[in-house]
Amino acid sequence: MGGRLLVVAILAAAVALGYFTAMAGKFPNRWPLDTPPPSFDRFAHANGGYYDQVWDVDGRVRRVHTYSTTFVGDKGLEYLAGFERADDARPWFAYLAPFAPHDPRVPEERYATATFPAPGPAAAVGEPEIGDKPGYLRNRAAPTDAAVAALRTGQLRTLLSVDDLVDRVLRHLDQTGELDGTLVFVLSDNGYSWGEHRYVGKFVPYTESTRIPFMVRWPGRLPAGAVDDRIVATIDIKPTVLDAAGVDPGTGDTVDGRSLLDAHRRERLLLEYWRDPANAPGVRTWASLRAATWQYVENYDQAGFPGRVFREYYDLARDPGMERNLLADADPANDPPAALGAELAAARGCVGVSCP
């Protein structure tokens, strides 16, 4: 959801600069179908699902039988072609957001029986002891290998259609001569656990849930095939887009991110989650600081702990799977710096580019 909200923030600048704007797919969760997404010239949005879904297409609410990922691509290409016909020299901003691989993970018919290699060994899958984790993990039954495998296969089958969507859009841009002049982001808004720490899903502070695919393409400005090891997040998209467009956000802009086009390296990143019983029963509010070699987590409203806060600290260099909470081993030599709690509190209240 965070990535989708950033689109709203980018749009104001795009509209002010005279960009054509278009979107297809999912907007913020449960956006009313009778309310046009603001600032888009063309739009097709729905609230989830795969086949036979109700969409608002340019102000007309109707049922669409086409597989939703394919329909996102259809509308995206239609809108881009329309912009080119109207004024090929005018810049555009397009946001395409398929539902895949969300539940219920319905694949396109041609991919309904696709198979995939088994995953390799993964840290924290089958973790034998989770007594050093918060209660919502300690108190839940471990998922079966079969259930995790079925979930993984279903998600990957839906993602084959997403691959097709990306391919169609990039081929169109190539054929129209616009590919090399277009800044392209391909990313997700959350990660997903496949059995790590006996958990399946998102909403938790561990690597599998918080790390996302984040790929950027811009020939001539970004080297092909390069891997950037900086700590980045979706908050960096808006300042990067504004930087690429030559827009100064001004002193009144309080976005916490930084442009990825400069050499800035953040030392740590603030991660936060607020309790949402409808989507993640048992997972309570938490906040965390993540660095390259460590992660500190505070889980709030935890009965039985001082201040009702359960703390975690992981040495990511030695324990990349986050299996050993060093604050639960009773060895004071393993404790993190005492200032981390204060640093986390300061980060939670921070606003602007100086924030972690």
C-alpha positions, 0 to 999 in steps of 0.5 A: 500500500505504501508504494501506491500512496507514493503515486498520489504524492508524485501525481501533483508534480506530474500534473503541474509539469504538464504530464499526461497521467494514467493508471490501471489496476489497484489504487489504495485499498478499497478505493470507492469505485464511484470515485475517480482516482485523483489527477489521472487523465485516464484510469481503470481501477478495481479492488482486487481479483482476477476474473470477472471483476467490477472496474471503474474504467474512465468513469464507467463502472462495469464488469470485465471478464478479461483476466485482470493482469492482462486487462491492466496491460491492455489499458496501459498500452491503450492509454500510452498509445492515446497519449502518443497520438494526442501529443507525442512530445508531451511527457507522461506518467503511468502507474500499472498495478496488477493484483498478483500475487495476492490471494486467491492466487488465481492463475491465467488459464494458460499458466494453471498447471505451470510447475517450478523448481523446488526452492533451495534451502532457506534460513529460518524455514523449519526453525526448531526453536522460536522461544526468542520471538514475540508471542504471536509467533510462539503461539501459532502452529507451524505451517505444513510443507505442503501448504507452503508449497501450494501457496508458493506455486499459486503465487508464482503462477500468477506472476507469470502473467505479470512477467508478460505485462512488463514485457508487453509494456517495454516492447511497446516503448521500444517500438515507439522509440520511447524506451531509452527515454523512460525511467521505469520502476518495477517493484512490489509493495511488500515481501512475503514469508514462506514458512520462515519463523513458522509464519506465512504472510507479510506484516512482520519485521523479518527480512522475507516480509520487508525486502521487496523486488526493486528494479530501476531502468534508465539507459544513459543514467543508470548502468545496465545490469548494475547492482546497488547495495544501498539501503533504499525504500519506496519513500525514495521513489518520489524524490527520484522521480522529481529529480529525474524530471528536474523538479525542485520539491521546495522547502515545504516538501517533507518527504522522508526519502532521498533521490536515488540519482545522487550518492547518498547512503543511509546508514539505517532505515525505519520500518513500522507496522500498525496493528490491523486485526482484519489482515493479520490477527495477533500481529501487534504494532511494531517498529524497527531500525534496519542497517546493513549488518543488524536489525533492532525491533520493538514489539508493542503492547506485549503482556508480561514484558517491561513497558509491554515492549518485547525487543529483538536484536539480530546480527545480520552478518552472522545470522542473516535468517534472523533466527537468534534474538541476541536480546533473549540469550541472557548474555549481556555481551550480546546486547546492542547499544543502549541508545538504539531505543532512543534512536528508534523513538527519534526516527518514529517522530522524524520528518524530512530528508534527515530521517533514517 
